[in-house]
Amino acid sequence: MAKELKIILTKSVIGSTEKIRATVTGLGLTKTSKIIVRKDTPEIRGMINKVQHLVAVEEI
């Protein structure tokens, strides 16, 4: 398992439900094409799984 994940918001959250928007904001993504690095934990993996249609993930 990788130690860190690079997460990129590839699509807009316009038209998404409030839960999806809250999850994206919880990850720290605010704008399209923003890149963040988070530790690889089960909680972060679950959030990514919930919004996998909006983000791209790369293991570091």
ROTIKE-598929 format. One record per atom (N, C-alpha, C, O, CB): residue number from 1; residue in one letter; atom name; x, y, z. Coordinates in Angstrom, 2 decimals, padded with zeros to 5 digits, m for minus. Glycine has a CB too. Layout:
N
   seq   type   atom         x         y         z
   NUM      A     CA         X         Y         Z
...
END
This chain:
60
   seq   type   atom         x         y         z
     1      M      N    000.84   m001.18    000.00
     1      M     CA    000.00    000.00    000.00
     1      M      C    000.88    001.24    000.00
     1      M      O    001.88    001.31    000.72
     1      M     CB   m000.95    000.00    001.22
     2      A      N    000.52    002.21   m000.81
     2      A     CA    001.30    003.44   m000.89
     2      A      C    001.15    004.25    000.39
     2      A      O    000.15    004.12    001.11
     2      A     CB    000.86    004.27   m002.12
     3      K      N    002.13    005.08    000.67
     3      K     CA    002.06    005.91    001.86
     3      K      C    001.24    007.16    001.63
     3      K      O    000.60    007.66    002.56
     3      K     CB    003.46    006.28    002.31
     4      E      N    001.24    007.68    000.41
     4      E     CA    000.50    008.90    000.11
     4      E      C   m000.23    008.77   m001.21
     4      E      O    000.16    007.99   m002.08
     4      E     CB    001.44    010.11    000.08
     5      L      N   m001.29    009.55   m001.34
     5      L     CA   m002.09    009.58   m002.56
     5      L      C   m002.14    011.00   m003.10
     5      L      O   m002.36    011.95   m002.35
     5      L     CB   m003.51    009.03   m002.31
     6      K      N   m001.94    011.13   m004.40
     6      K     CA   m002.09    012.42   m005.07
     6      K      C   m003.48    012.40   m005.70
     6      K      O   m003.76    011.56   m006.56
     6      K     CB   m000.94    012.68   m006.15
     7      I      N   m004.34    013.33   m005.29
     7      I     CA   m005.73    013.35   m005.73
     7      I      C   m005.96    014.63   m006.53
     7      I      O   m005.60    015.72   m006.09
     7      I     CB   m006.72    013.27   m004.51
     8      I      N   m006.57    014.49   m007.72
     8      I     CA   m006.83    015.62   m008.60
     8      I      C   m008.33    015.66   m008.89
     8      I      O   m008.92    014.65   m009.27
     8      I     CB   m006.01    015.50   m009.93
     9      L      N   m008.94    016.82   m008.71
     9      L     CA   m010.35    016.99   m009.06
     9      L      C   m010.43    017.24   m010.56
     9      L      O   m010.05    018.32   m011.03
     9      L     CB   m011.02    018.16   m008.24
    10      T      N   m010.93    016.26   m011.31
    10      T     CA   m010.93    016.35   m012.77
    10      T      C   m012.24    016.88   m013.34
    10      T      O   m012.26    017.42   m014.44
    10      T     CB   m010.64    015.01   m013.35
    11      K      N   m013.32    016.73   m012.59
    11      K     CA   m014.62    017.19   m013.07
    11      K      C   m015.27    018.08   m012.03
    11      K      O   m014.95    017.98   m010.84
    11      K     CB   m015.55    016.01   m013.41
    12      S      N   m016.16    018.95   m012.47
    12      S     CA   m016.84    019.89   m011.59
    12      S      C   m017.90    019.18   m010.75
    12      S      O   m018.43    018.15   m011.14
    12      S     CB   m017.47    021.01   m012.40
    13      V      N   m018.19    019.77   m009.59
    13      V     CA   m019.23    019.22   m008.72
    13      V      C   m020.59    019.85   m008.98
    13      V      O   m021.56    019.56   m008.27
    13      V     CB   m018.84    019.43   m007.27
    14      I      N   m020.67    020.70   m009.99
    14      I     CA   m021.96    021.31   m010.34
    14      I      C   m022.93    020.21   m010.74
    14      I      O   m022.61    019.36   m011.57
    14      I     CB   m021.79    022.35   m011.50
    15      G      N   m024.09    020.22   m010.15
    15      G     CA   m025.10    019.22   m010.43
    15      G      C   m025.02    017.99   m009.55
    15      G      O   m025.86    017.10   m009.65
    15      G     CB   m025.00    018.81   m011.85
    16      S      N   m024.02    017.93   m008.70
    16      S     CA   m023.88    016.80   m007.78
    16      S      C   m024.72    017.02   m006.53
    16      S      O   m025.15    018.14   m006.24
    16      S     CB   m022.39    016.59   m007.39
    17      T      N   m024.96    015.94   m005.81
    17      T     CA   m025.74    016.04   m004.58
    17      T      C   m024.91    016.71   m003.48
    17      T      O   m023.69    016.86   m003.61
    17      T     CB   m026.21    014.65   m004.12
    18      E      N   m025.58    017.10   m002.41
    18      E     CA   m024.88    017.75   m001.30
    18      E      C   m023.87    016.81   m000.64
    18      E      O   m022.81    017.26   m000.20
    18      E     CB   m025.90    018.23   m000.26
    19      K      N   m024.19    015.53   m000.56
    19      K     CA   m023.25    014.56    000.04
    19      K      C   m021.97    014.48   m000.77
    19      K      O   m020.87    014.43   m000.21
    19      K     CB   m023.90    013.17    000.14
    20      I      N   m022.10    014.45   m002.10
    20      I     CA   m020.92    014.39   m002.97
    20      I      C   m020.10    015.66   m002.82
    20      I      O   m018.87    015.60   m002.71
    20      I     CB   m021.33    014.19   m004.45
    21      R      N   m020.75    016.80   m002.81
    21      R     CA   m020.04    018.08   m002.64
    21      R      C   m019.31    018.13   m001.31
    21      R      O   m018.17    018.58   m001.23
    21      R     CB   m021.02    019.26   m002.74
    22      A      N   m019.97    017.65   m000.24
    22      A     CA   m019.35    017.65    001.08
    22      A      C   m018.14    016.73    001.13
    22      A      O   m017.15    017.04    001.78
    22      A     CB   m020.38    017.24    002.14
    23      T      N   m018.22    015.61    000.45
    23      T     CA   m017.10    014.67    000.41
    23      T      C   m015.91    015.28   m000.32
    23      T      O   m014.77    015.16    000.14
    23      T     CB   m017.52    013.36   m000.28
    24      V      N   m016.17    015.93   m001.45
    24      V     CA   m015.09    016.58   m002.21
    24      V      C   m014.46    017.68   m001.37
    24      V      O   m013.23    017.82   m001.35
    24      V     CB   m015.62    017.16   m003.55
    25      T      N   m015.27    018.47   m000.69
    25      T     CA   m014.74    019.53    000.17
    25      T      C   m013.97    018.93    001.34
    25      T      O   m012.94    019.47    001.75
    25      T     CB   m015.88    020.42    000.68
    26      G      N   m014.46    017.84    001.88
    26      G     CA   m013.77    017.16    002.98
    26      G      C   m012.40    016.65    002.60
    26      G      O   m011.50    016.59    003.44
    26      G     CB   m014.61    016.02    003.47
    27      L      N   m012.25    016.29    001.35
    27      L     CA   m010.93    015.86    000.86
    27      L      C   m009.99    017.06    000.72
    27      L      O   m008.77    016.88    000.67
    27      L     CB   m011.07    015.14   m000.48
    28      G      N   m010.54    018.26    000.65
    28      G     CA   m009.71    019.45    000.49
    28      G      C   m009.68    019.98   m000.92
    28      G      O   m008.87    020.85   m001.23
    28      G     CB   m008.33    019.17    000.94
    29      L      N   m010.56    019.47   m001.78
    29      L     CA   m010.60    019.90   m003.17
    29      L      C   m011.65    021.00   m003.32
    29      L      O   m012.82    020.79   m002.99
    29      L     CB   m010.91    018.71   m004.12
    30      T      N   m011.24    022.16   m003.81
    30      T     CA   m012.16    023.28   m003.94
    30      T      C   m012.37    023.71   m005.39
    30      T      O   m013.44    024.20   m005.73
    30      T     CB   m011.65    024.45   m003.14
    31      K      N   m011.39    023.53   m006.22
    31      K     CA   m011.47    023.94   m007.61
    31      K      C   m011.09    022.79   m008.53
    31      K      O   m010.35    021.89   m008.14
    31      K     CB   m010.57    025.16   m007.88
    32      T      N   m011.61    022.83   m009.74
    32      T     CA   m011.26    021.82   m010.74
    32      T      C   m009.76    021.91   m011.04
    32      T      O   m009.20    023.01   m011.08
    32      T     CB   m012.09    022.01   m012.03
    33      S      N   m009.13    020.80   m011.24
    33      S     CA   m007.69    020.65   m011.52
    33      S      C   m006.81    020.91   m010.30
    33      S      O   m005.59    020.97   m010.44
    33      S     CB   m007.29    021.59   m012.62
    34      K      N   m007.39    021.06   m009.13
    34      K     CA   m006.58    021.22   m007.92
    34      K      C   m006.00    019.88   m007.53
    34      K      O   m006.67    018.85   m007.62
    34      K     CB   m007.42    021.82   m006.76
    35      I      N   m004.75    019.89   m007.09
    35      I     CA   m004.04    018.68   m006.71
    35      I      C   m003.74    018.74   m005.21
    35      I      O   m003.24    019.75   m004.71
    35      I     CB   m002.72    018.50   m007.54
    36      I      N   m004.06    017.67   m004.50
    36      I     CA   m003.73    017.58   m003.08
    36      I      C   m003.02    016.25   m002.83
    36      I      O   m003.15    015.32   m003.61
    36      I     CB   m005.01    017.70   m002.19
    37      V      N   m002.29    016.18   m001.74
    37      V     CA   m001.62    014.96   m001.33
    37      V      C   m002.13    014.61    000.06
    37      V      O   m002.06    015.43    000.98
    37      V     CB   m000.04    015.11   m001.36
    38      R      N   m002.62    013.39    000.21
    38      R     CA   m003.16    012.92    001.49
    38      R      C   m002.51    011.58    001.84
    38      R      O   m002.07    010.85    000.96
    38      R     CB   m004.71    012.78    001.43
    39      K      N   m002.46    011.28    003.13
    39      K     CA   m001.96    009.98    003.58
    39      K      C   m002.96    008.91    003.15
    39      K      O   m004.17    009.15    003.09
    39      K     CB   m001.75    009.95    005.13
    40      D      N   m002.45    007.74    002.86
    40      D     CA   m003.27    006.62    002.41
    40      D      C   m003.87    005.92    003.63
    40      D      O   m003.23    005.06    004.24
    40      D     CB   m002.45    005.63    001.56
    41      T      N   m005.10    006.28    003.97
    41      T     CA   m005.81    005.67    005.09
    41      T      C   m007.13    005.09    004.58
    41      T      O   m007.59    005.48    003.51
    41      T     CB   m006.07    006.70    006.23
    42      P      N   m007.73    004.18    005.33
    42      P     CA   m009.02    003.62    004.91
    42      P      C   m010.11    004.70    004.78
    42      P      O   m010.99    004.58    003.93
    42      P     CB   m009.47    002.56    005.89
    43      E      N   m010.05    005.73    005.61
    43      E     CA   m011.04    006.80    005.55
    43      E      C   m010.94    007.58    004.24
    43      E      O   m011.94    007.86    003.59
    43      E     CB   m010.87    007.74    006.75
    44      I      N   m009.72    007.92    003.86
    44      I     CA   m009.49    008.66    002.61
    44      I      C   m009.86    007.79    001.42
    44      I      O   m010.46    008.27    000.46
    44      I     CB   m008.01    009.14    002.50
    45      R      N   m009.51    006.50    001.47
    45      R     CA   m009.87    005.58    000.38
    45      R      C   m011.39    005.51    000.22
    45      R      O   m011.88    005.45   m000.91
    45      R     CB   m009.29    004.18    000.65
    46      G      N   m012.12    005.50    001.32
    46      G     CA   m013.59    005.46    001.27
    46      G      C   m014.16    006.72    000.64
    46      G      O   m015.10    006.65   m000.15
    46      G     CB   m014.16    005.28    002.65
    47      M      N   m013.59    007.88    000.98
    47      M     CA   m014.04    009.14    000.40
    47      M      C   m013.76    009.17   m001.10
    47      M      O   m014.59    009.62   m001.89
    47      M     CB   m013.36    010.33    001.09
    48      I      N   m012.59    008.69   m001.49
    48      I     CA   m012.23    008.64   m002.91
    48      I      C   m013.17    007.70   m003.66
    48      I      O   m013.60    008.00   m004.78
    48      I     CB   m010.76    008.19   m003.09
    49      N      N   m013.49    006.58   m003.06
    49      N     CA   m014.40    005.63   m003.69
    49      N      C   m015.77    006.24   m003.92
    49      N      O   m016.43    005.93   m004.92
    49      N     CB   m014.53    004.37   m002.83
    50      K      N   m016.21    007.11   m003.02
    50      K     CA   m017.52    007.75   m003.13
    50      K      C   m017.56    008.75   m004.29
    50      K      O   m018.61    008.94   m004.91
    50      K     CB   m017.88    008.46   m001.81
    51      V      N   m016.43    009.39   m004.59
    51      V     CA   m016.39    010.42   m005.64
    51      V      C   m015.44    010.03   m006.77
    51      V      O   m014.85    010.90   m007.41
    51      V     CB   m015.95    011.77   m005.04
    52      Q      N   m015.29    008.74   m007.03
    52      Q     CA   m014.33    008.26   m008.01
    52      Q      C   m014.62    008.74   m009.43
    52      Q      O   m013.73    008.76   m010.28
    52      Q     CB   m014.30    006.75   m007.98
    53      H      N   m015.87    009.14   m009.70
    53      H     CA   m016.23    009.63   m011.02
    53      H      C   m015.80    011.08   m011.23
    53      H      O   m015.87    011.59   m012.35
    53      H     CB   m017.72    009.50   m011.24
    54      L      N   m015.34    011.75   m010.16
    54      L     CA   m014.94    013.16   m010.26
    54      L      C   m013.43    013.37   m010.07
    54      L      O   m012.92    014.45   m010.38
    54      L     CB   m015.69    013.97   m009.23
    55      V      N   m012.73    012.37   m009.57
    55      V     CA   m011.32    012.55   m009.24
    55      V      C   m010.43    011.54   m009.96
    55      V      O   m010.88    010.50   m010.43
    55      V     CB   m011.12    012.43   m007.75
    56      A      N   m009.15    011.89   m010.01
    56      A     CA   m008.11    010.98   m010.49
    56      A      C   m007.13    010.79   m009.33
    56      A      O   m006.79    011.75   m008.64
    56      A     CB   m007.39    011.52   m011.80
    57      V      N   m006.69    009.56   m009.13
    57      V     CA   m005.82    009.24   m007.99
    57      V      C   m004.54    008.61   m008.48
    57      V      O   m004.54    007.76   m009.38
    57      V     CB   m006.54    008.30   m006.98
    58      E      N   m003.43    009.03   m007.87
    58      E     CA   m002.12    008.48   m008.20
    58      E      C   m001.40    008.16   m006.90
    58      E      O   m001.35    009.00   m006.00
    58      E     CB   m001.28    009.48   m009.07
    59      E      N   m000.86    006.97   m006.79
    59      E     CA   m000.13    006.58   m005.59
    59      E      C    001.31    007.11   m005.67
    59      E      O    001.96    007.03   m006.71
    59      E     CB   m000.14    005.05   m005.41
    60      I      N    001.76    007.65   m004.56
    60      I     CA    003.11    008.19   m004.49
    60      I      C    003.96    007.28   m003.62
    60      I      O    005.15    007.54   m003.42
    60      I     CB    003.11    009.64   m003.94
END
